[in-house]
Amino acid sequence: MDSKLRVLIADDHPIFREGLVKTLERHDSVVSVGQAATGMDALEKIRTLTPDVGVLDVEMPGMNGIDVARAVYKEALLTSLVFLTMYKEPAYFNAALDLGVRGYLLKDSVVEDLVKCLHAVMEGQYYISPSISHLLVERKKKKSAFHATTPALSLLTPAERTVLKLLADNLTSREIAEKLFVTPRTVENHRLHMSQKLDIKGHNKLLEFALQHRSEL
């Protein structure tokens, strides 16, 4: 690798945070470019320092890791994200992956997994702590089952699929239009056609569908 991976560490426990920095210091391929103790501080440093990877605790004061990831995604910032957590619940895991988080590490194994995770993420791969890898398998099975029982999804065009996924992020038609560089009317037309293909009737029912099945789209 020609240059070191630039990493931001965000966790509200200073001793744990310093431990992660020392872990990085033992490897020539990565370097810590900053630390944050709150979600808001993490977001500001991601904006200003533009690290390659932000390593975020899920639970932080003020903005939590999910909130930070949502802001990073909405602002189209280029920093890849890795979550640290003590939780093994599928809800946290799915929320993270829905937001584009590519690494999900349990704190009790982070020292062993962190650097491997960082390199995998920068290569465009996912890295999940081995002890919870079953959550990724379950997520894929659930998605496959949903598509099998909702064959009308195959009728959607690539543009409609993109709009549906952005609806699942709870974006308005205007916000979607800005992201896709199209007019709001174009987005509304896509929404109309999707509702017809999926046989969804009623105001905001397509939005409800997208939000409910966000992890399976």
N, C-alpha and C positions, 0 to 999 in steps of 0.2 A: 504494500500500500504506500503510495507516494507521500501522503500527508496524514497527520493524526486526526482521528475522529474527535470533534469538539463536542463536549458533553456538558449539559447543565443538570445539576442535581437539585431536586426540590423535595424537601421533607421537613416537617415541623419539629423533628427531634434532632437537635444539633449533634449529639454523640453518634447517632445512627448515620446522619448525613456525612459527618467527617470520616466515618468508617468506610463509606462508599467512595469518597474521594481518595482515601489511602489505597483502596482496592484498585482504583484506576491508575494511581501513581506507580503501581507495580508492573504496569504494562506500557511498553513503548509505543503502542499503536493508538492509544487514546489519551486525551488530556481533558481535565476539568476546566471549563472556562467560566464557571460561576456557580453560586449556590443560592437557594431561595428557601425561606421558611414558611411562606404563605402562597396560596394560589395566585393572588394578584401580583405578588412580586415575581413569581415564576413566569407569568404571562408577559410582564413588562420586560423581563430579561430575555425571554424568547424573541420578543420584538426587536430589542436593541442589540443583543449579542449574536443573534441568528445562529445558535448552535446546530450541529448536525442532528443531535438527538437530545430530547428533553426527557429525563427520568423523573417521573412524578409520582408522589404518594397519592393514592386515591383519596385519602381523608386528610385534608389540610384546612386550617382556619379560613373563614370567608369563602372564597372560591375553592371548591374541591377539585380533584383531578379531572373529573368528568366535565366540570364547568370550564376548566382551562382547555381541555381537548376540544370542547365545542367551540370556544372562541378561536382557537388555532385553526380549526377547520373552516369556520365561517370567514375568517380573514385570509384564508388561503396562504398561511405562513408555511415556509418550506421545512421547518423542523419536524423530524419524525419523533413519535412519542412512544415511550415505554412506561407502563404502569407498575408501581410497587403496591402490594396489598397484603393484608393478613387474611383476606376473605376468599373463600373458595366457592361462593354462591354463583350460579349461572347468571343471575341478573346483572351483577357487576361486570362479569366477563363479557356478556353479550353487549352491554351498553358501551364498553370500551371498544370492542371490535366494530360496532356500528359506527363509531366516530372515527374510524381509521387508525386506531391504535394498533401497532404491529407487534408489540412485546408486552407480555403480562407475566410478571414475576412475583412469586410469593417471597415475603421478606425472610422467611426462615431458610431459604436456599439462595438468596440473592448473591452472596459472595462467590459462590461456585458458578452461578449462571450469568452474572451481569455482563462480562466482556464478550462471552459467546453470543449473548443476546444482541448486544450493540452491533457486532459485525454482521449478524444474520439480518437485522433490520435494515442496515445500510445496503445490503445486497438485495433488498426488496422482498425478503422472506418474513414469515411470522416466527416468533420464538415464544413458546409458552413453557413455564416451569413444568418439568416432566410429571410431577405429582398431580397436575391438573390438566394434562393433555387430553384426558377423556372429555373435557368440556368442549374442545374443538371438534372432536369426533361427533359428539351429541349435537352440536350446532349444525354441522354438515348434514347429519341425518334428518334433522328437523326441517332444514331448508329443502332437501330432496323430497321429503314427504309432502310438504306444502305445495311444491310445484306439481307433484304427481296428482294431487287432489284439486288443483286449480289450473287445469289445462289451458284456460283462456289466457293465462300469462304469456303463453307462447305466441299469441296473436299480436302482442305489443311490439311496436317498432323499437329500434335502439334509442331513438330520441324520446319516445314515450317511457321507456324503462328508466332513462336518466331522470326525467321529470318526476316519475313516481318515487324514486329513491330520494330525490330532493324534497318532495312532499313529506316523506317519512322523517326528514330532519326538521319538520314543522316550519318550512320556509313558505312565505307567501308567493303568489304568482309573480309579483314584481321582483322579489328577491331572487327567484329562480331565473327570471328573464335576465337580470343583471349578471348572474353567474354564467349563463349560457350565451350571452350577447345576442339575445333575440328580444322580440317585443312581448309585453305581457299578454297581448291578444294571441300570440302564437302559443304561449303556455296554456292559456285558457282553452284553445282549440285542442291541444294535446289532452287536457283533462277531460274534455267532453268525449273525445274519441275513446279514451281509456275507460271511462264510465260505461260507454256503450258496449265495448268489447267484454268488459268484466261483469256486465249486467248489474251495475251498481246504480241505484236510483236514490235521489234525495240530496238536498243541499249539504255539502261538506261530508257526504258519506265516503267519497273517494279518499279524502284526507283521513277519516277515521280508519279506513281499511289500511292505508299506508302506515299510519302510526301503530296500529295493532300488529302488523306483520313486518315491522321494520327489520328484524333480524333474519327474516326468510327471503327478502326481496333480492 
